[in-house]
Amino acid sequence: MAHDTKLLVIGNSLKNCLIMTNLLLDTCVWLDLAKSRSEKLLDFLEYYVEENLVNLLVPEIVLTEFERNKDRIINDNVKALGNQIDKITDIIIAHESKDVRDEMTIRLTDLKHKIPRISESISSSVEKIEKLFSTAEILYANNEIKLKAVDRGMNKVAPFHLSKNSIADAIILEIFIDYKINNNNFPLMFITHNKSDFSTKNGNQKFPHEDFEDLFDSINIYYFINLAEALNTIDPEIFAKTKFEGDWKLEARGLSQLLEVEQELEQKIWYNRHAIRAEKIKNGSVKIIERDEYTIRLANSTIVREIWEGALQSAEKIENKFGKENLEFDDFDWGFINGKLSAIRFALGEEWDLLDT
């Protein structure tokens, strides 16, 4: 059943009858809720719990991960805001007139003095989350669940399709599956912001990864990458009557995030071109030569040995970073990846179709 159709069905069914929806939020969702900009969304979640519209399912491992990371969230947000204010101040001093400099510097200095209040706001959000944890249904990972998570890793299926340790993610997923099997409490929603591990590899990331899409192939089981969208689905009337801002609205991605994705796409596209060159060297259509043999006329059919050796080292680094098995795509996928790079570079100010690596 299509994702949008499922949203309409659950929205209509919950509107007309009192059904408690079970929500399992991934650790990353709780950590994002701890940030001050998500304060209103957290208030909505509190309201839903108080009104018995939702039952929170919290794996014990999520409690542990949240406890381990909550102080970092507070400190990192405060530090990041201070650094951003300093950078903006430096830019204004370097490029604006004296009148603008004086006025903006005063405003930014005032904003910097307000940073402790922001820290207090984040701490307040953390306290609200911990209060919600105290009312939640805590789910534990037994040995069978842990073994199933390890088995996912051995078979390289999601969330182990990337070259990193995803055992915590796998345990959370297996806890969700176990709850689905052993309970008749529906509807049941899995909500994560970790799209790289849980969402489809290419295409609309609102859909689950292909390795466990069958898990969500049911009228009662749902996959979301946006908590606000999930809560809106449960009771659209509440959201319709409220001027809600937060992660319900799309926000422009920051420059650092665009540059990070651009670099990843560049590396993957370069690796593909490198693989094509390696195949040509193997079949003899491209020859490895010494530097003193190089001429422009032979550029397409030769490569200098030291350049090729450097390329081999670069390719090995990319394989170690992403995993060789995650660098193999069909022609459609490569077209999609090139299109992404072109779009990001256009957003960064380049002309369309610049695909140099």
C-alpha positions in Angstrom: 0.0 0.0 0.0 1.4 3.4 -0.9 2.7 5.5 2.0 0.4 8.5 1.4 -2.6 6.2 1.1 -1.7 4.7 4.5 -1.5 8.1 6.0 -5.1 8.9 4.8 -6.4 5.6 6.2 -4.8 6.0 9.6 -5.8 9.6 9.8 -9.4 8.9 9.1 -9.6 5.8 11.4 -8.1 7.6 14.4 -10.2 10.6 13.9 -13.4 8.6 14.2 -12.5 6.3 17.1 -10.4 6.3 20.2 -7.3 4.3 19.4 -4.1 4.7 21.2 -1.2 4.8 18.9 2.1 3.2 19.9 5.2 5.2 19.1 8.8 4.0 19.2 11.2 6.9 18.7 14.8 6.3 17.7 17.5 7.7 20.0 18.3 10.4 17.4 14.7 11.7 17.6 14.9 12.2 21.3 18.2 13.9 21.1 16.9 16.3 18.4 13.9 17.0 20.7 16.3 18.1 23.4 17.3 21.0 21.2 15.6 24.3 22.0 14.1 24.7 18.5 12.0 21.6 19.0 10.4 22.8 22.3 6.9 23.3 20.8 7.0 19.8 19.2 8.0 18.3 22.6 5.0 20.1 24.1 2.7 18.5 21.5 4.2 15.0 22.4 3.5 15.7 26.1 -0.1 16.6 25.3 -0.6 13.5 23.2 0.6 11.3 26.1 -1.5 13.1 28.7 -4.6 12.7 26.5 -3.9 9.0 26.0 -3.6 9.5 22.3 -0.2 7.8 22.2 1.7 5.2 24.2 5.5 5.7 24.2 7.6 2.6 23.6 11.2 3.3 24.8 13.9 0.6 24.4 16.2 0.4 27.3 19.1 1.0 25.0 17.6 4.3 24.0 17.5 5.4 27.6 21.2 4.5 27.9 22.2 6.3 24.8 20.1 9.4 25.7 21.7 9.6 29.2 25.2 9.2 27.6 24.6 12.0 25.1 22.3 14.6 26.8 25.2 16.7 28.3 26.9 16.8 24.9 23.7 18.1 23.2 23.5 20.9 25.7 27.2 21.8 25.5 27.5 21.5 21.7 24.5 23.7 21.0 25.7 26.4 23.3 29.2 26.2 21.8 28.0 26.2 18.2 25.8 29.2 18.8 28.7 31.2 20.3 30.9 30.2 17.4 28.3 31.3 14.8 27.9 34.7 16.5 31.7 35.2 16.5 31.9 34.3 12.8 29.0 36.7 11.9 30.7 39.4 13.9 34.0 38.9 12.0 32.2 39.1 8.7 30.4 42.3 9.6 33.6 43.9 10.9 35.4 43.0 7.7 32.8 44.0 5.1 30.4 46.6 6.5 30.6 50.3 7.1 31.4 51.7 10.5 27.7 52.6 11.3 26.5 49.1 10.4 29.5 47.5 12.3 28.7 49.4 15.5 25.0 48.7 15.4 25.3 45.0 14.5 28.1 44.4 17.0 26.0 45.7 19.8 23.1 43.4 18.8 25.3 40.4 18.4 27.0 41.0 21.7 23.6 41.2 23.4 22.6 38.0 21.8 25.8 36.3 23.0 24.9 37.3 26.6 21.6 35.4 26.1 23.3 32.1 25.4 23.0 30.9 29.0 19.2 31.2 28.7 19.4 29.0 25.6 21.3 26.5 27.7 18.5 26.6 30.3 15.9 26.0 27.6 17.7 22.9 26.4 18.1 21.6 30.0 14.3 22.1 30.4 13.7 20.1 27.3 15.9 17.3 28.6 13.9 17.3 31.9 10.6 17.0 29.9 12.0 14.1 27.9 13.1 12.3 31.1 9.6 12.9 32.5 8.1 11.3 29.4 10.5 8.3 29.8 9.1 7.8 33.3 5.6 7.3 31.9 6.7 5.2 28.9 6.6 1.4 28.3 10.2 0.3 28.6 11.2 -2.5 26.2 14.2 -4.7 26.9 16.5 -6.6 24.5 16.5 -10.3 25.4 19.2 -12.7 24.1 17.1 -13.7 21.1 16.7 -10.0 20.0 20.4 -9.4 20.4 21.3 -12.5 18.4 18.9 -11.4 15.6 20.7 -8.0 15.6 24.1 -9.7 15.3 22.7 -11.9 12.5 21.8 -8.7 10.6 25.4 -7.6 10.9 26.8 -10.9 9.7 24.5 -10.8 6.6 25.2 -7.1 5.9 21.5 -6.2 5.8 20.2 -2.9 7.0 21.1 -1.1 9.1 24.5 -2.8 8.5 24.5 -2.0 4.8 27.0 0.8 5.5 30.5 0.2 6.8 30.0 1.2 10.4 29.0 -0.4 13.7 25.1 -0.2 13.7 24.5 -2.8 16.4 22.5 -0.3 18.6 20.3 0.6 15.6 19.8 -3.1 14.8 18.8 -3.8 18.4 16.2 -1.0 18.4 14.8 -2.3 15.1 14.6 -5.9 16.4 12.9 -4.7 19.6 10.3 -2.9 17.4 9.8 -6.2 15.4 9.5 -8.2 18.6 6.9 -5.8 19.9 4.9 -6.1 16.7 4.9 -9.9 16.8 4.0 -10.2 20.5 1.4 -7.5 20.9 -1.9 -6.6 19.4 -1.6 -3.0 20.3 -2.0 -1.2 17.0 -1.4 1.2 15.3 2.4 1.0 15.7 4.8 3.7 14.5 8.6 3.6 14.1 10.1 7.1 13.9 13.7 8.0 13.1 15.8 10.8 11.8 18.5 8.3 10.9 17.7 8.1 7.2 21.0 6.7 6.1 20.5 3.6 8.2 16.8 3.1 8.0 15.4 4.8 4.8 15.5 3.5 1.2 18.9 3.6 -0.3 18.0 5.8 -3.3 14.7 7.7 -3.8 12.1 9.0 -1.4 13.6 8.6 2.1 10.1 8.6 3.6 10.1 5.0 2.7 11.9 2.3 4.8 15.0 0.5 3.5 14.4 -2.3 1.1 15.8 -4.9 3.6 12.9 -4.4 5.9 10.1 -2.8 3.9 8.0 -5.9 4.4 7.9 -5.0 8.1 5.9 -1.9 7.3 3.7 -3.5 4.6 0.6 -3.4 6.8 -2.2 -1.0 7.4 -1.2 -0.8 11.1 2.6 -0.5 10.9 4.1 2.8 9.9 7.5 4.3 9.2 8.2 8.0 9.7 11.3 10.2 9.4 9.4 13.2 10.9 7.8 13.2 14.3 5.6 16.1 13.6 4.2 14.4 10.5 3.4 11.3 12.6 1.6 13.3 15.3 -0.3 15.3 12.7 -1.4 11.9 11.2 -2.8 10.8 14.6 -4.9 14.0 15.1 -4.9 16.4 12.2 -7.4 18.8 13.9 -4.9 19.7 16.7 -2.3 20.7 14.2 -4.8 22.5 11.9 -5.8 24.7 14.8 -2.3 25.5 16.0 0.4 27.7 14.3 3.0 25.0 14.6 6.6 25.7 13.7 9.5 23.3 14.1 10.5 20.2 12.1 7.0 20.1 10.6 8.1 22.8 8.1 11.0 22.2 5.8 14.1 24.2 6.6 16.8 25.2 4.2 19.9 23.0 4.8 23.0 24.7 6.1 26.1 25.4 4.0 28.2 22.9 6.0 25.7 20.1 5.4 25.5 20.8 1.6 29.3 20.8 1.4 29.5 17.5 3.3 27.1 15.8 0.9 28.8 17.4 -2.1 32.1 15.9 -0.9 30.5 12.4 -0.4 29.0 12.5 -3.9 32.3 13.7 -5.5 34.1 10.8 -3.9 31.6 8.2 -5.0 31.5 9.5 -8.6 35.3 9.8 -8.7 35.5 6.2 -7.5 33.2 5.0 -10.3 35.3 6.7 -12.9 38.4 5.2 -11.3 36.8 1.7 -11.5 36.1 2.3 -15.2 39.8 3.3 -15.8 40.9 0.2 -13.8 38.9 -2.0 -16.1 40.4 -0.3 -19.2 43.9 -0.9 -17.8 43.0 -4.5 -17.2 41.7 -5.1 -20.8 44.7 -3.1 -22.3 42.8 -0.2 -23.8 44.6 2.1 -21.3 48.3 1.7 -20.8 50.4 2.7 -17.7 53.4 4.7 -18.8 56.3 6.6 -17.2 56.1 10.4 -16.9 58.7 11.0 -19.6 56.6 9.0 -22.1 53.5 11.2 -21.6 52.1 13.3 -24.4 48.8 15.1 -24.9 48.1 13.0 -27.9 48.0 9.8 -25.8 46.1 11.3 -22.8 43.0 9.2 -23.4 44.8 5.9 -23.8 47.5 6.2 -21.1 48.1 7.1 -17.5 51.3 8.0 -15.8 52.4 5.4 -13.3 52.8 7.6 -10.2 49.4 9.2 -10.9 47.8 5.8 -11.1 49.5 4.6 -7.9 48.1 7.7 -6.2 44.7 7.0 -7.6 44.9 3.4 -6.2 45.6 4.8 -2.7 42.7 7.3 -3.0 40.4 4.5 -4.1 41.4 2.4 -1.1 40.6 5.3 1.3 37.2 5.7 -0.2 36.5 1.9 0.0 37.5 2.0 3.7 35.2 5.0 4.3 32.1 3.7 2.6 32.7 0.0 2.1 33.4 -1.4 -1.3 30.0 -3.1 -1.4 28.3 0.3 -1.0 30.1 1.7 -4.1 28.5 -0.5 -6.6 25.5 1.0 -8.4 23.6 0.4 -11.7 23.4 3.0 -14.5 20.1 4.4 -13.1 21.7 4.9 -9.6 24.7 6.6 -11.1 22.5 8.9 -13.0 20.6 9.7 -9.8 23.9 10.4 -7.9 25.2 12.6 -10.6 21.9 14.5 -10.6 22.2 15.1 -6.9 25.7 16.5 -7.3 24.6 18.8 -10.1 21.7 20.1 -8.0 23.8 20.7 -4.9 26.5 22.6 -6.9 23.8 24.7 -8.5 22.5 25.6 -5.0 26.1 26.5 -4.1 26.4 28.9 -7.0 27.8 26.8 -9.8 26.3 26.3 -13.2 24.1 23.3 -13.9 25.7 20.0 -14.9 29.1 20.7 -13.4 30.2 17.2 -12.5 34.0 17.6 -12.3 35.7 15.5 -9.6 
